[in-house]
């Protein structure tokens, strides 16, 4: 019973594909949860956490042990005094037996004169750099999802007007053909060709819009980590209108970017890591204070056991002891070279920091200005669409009153369609540029509420 | 004076019950007109009765004569009468059918009615989702024959009657009144041939 409830609780997660309509933020959430790029970036965090653990392992005792057994022939001490010219042993190469050897060394580092602490800090800061990089990848994924979401809606938004225009053109072509065939003089071959050309142009735009909608949706599914045949219902059917809330002021956005951009966190931690690395490399010249214990044992029945402790007997015996000591691996040239490498890394980071100090505010400013421009152009485009619509409407009323020509309606229709497409172009730009601004301030995945 | 007092009191009491002409009434007439348009093509017995109901909303005298006011002097009385009849028939024959389909599809957002020189303007936005078309429309109503009747329509701020004035003036300047009347005939004949003229 309890396990069933637990299974149901686990299954009732966030909205999955096909379950309810997904808005742009829902799509971002799904994409980040299933993104291969995010997984790869998280793998780098795990990698550096493992390296940190490797550095930290120095705090723990190390045991080295060795044991072996080898064949050895019999050699025995012959009783009696050892004389010059005589070995005092008898050998029997026909008799063989085993020779056992075992040894173990247990070492516990006690103090590294700051070297390990510096290495730990360097590795720890590097982990923080990778964590910030994960956030950067998430922001990039979020931006891509939003871009594709609105691109899909843009293409869908164009389709109704294009289809309606196609019907009008088709009807006009039919009427014009009848007029031409009747020889009324009101329609010439040039007029028919103009209608056919207009139809072809319209068909191209329709095809691009339809295909564009499908391609953008496929790309969105890919970015969300969904299979191509997965069901995905979007919350919007057309491009939403411009957001009503104004942008925060530019100085506020720049301040937010300094605080939220993962690249700034990467630089901060990267600088700390590089400093610690230089310190660790400089301290590589220091010894390591350690305590150790060693035991060694040998046995073979094939050799006489020399019980005299002053005689060296490698075949039978147990030795061992504990000690405190210093281990030192001093290679000055190598140490200096590695210090130089660490300082080179610091220089690279200083360069990046310099770039970021002006580059990030510039990026924020550009994204902010792009949004403002798109909003202004959208207003202008709306005016153009109104004018095009009036052109079309009054051309139709004039034609109905008998005072206008069909070509006026078609010209009005063409102007209206172009203007309408321009409206949608700018509306798409507003949404995409806002998404880019969100990324520029570093909040694309974590705090989308910062840019309405 | 004492004899007049009861009469004045009755008039004051009855005044609100007379034909009400204000923004709310104009809005009501607009809604009723749109509802009637929506019935076109949907009545089992045909559109004849719907056309008759629609006629009640229009001030045809103004709709047909105001467009030629700047050039009225060029019309003989017979030509004026002929133009008024033919233009009225053209408006009914061609506009009614298209308007029915449009208003059935459109989603309406109402604006606040306003008064201008004793006439009432009802603004509304119409969104046609099938054609992705958004239009700002204003219906202008004036009292005629004891009722509010439509005297003009504006689309995106431009008056239809004003546009007709300019068109007709240009045609009459180039082709004369006979040319204008001939164009009305040709348009009607074209529509009747295609079967798109509602009678």
Interface residues (C-beta under 8 A of the other chain):
Chain A: X157 X160 X161 X164 X175 X238 X386 X389 X390 X393 X394 X397 X398 X399 X400 X401 X402 X403 X404 X420
Chain B: X87 X90 X94 X95 X129 X130 X131 X132 X133 X134 X135 X136 X155 X156 X158 X160 X163 X164 X167 X168 X171 X180 X183 X184 X185 X186 X187 X188 X194
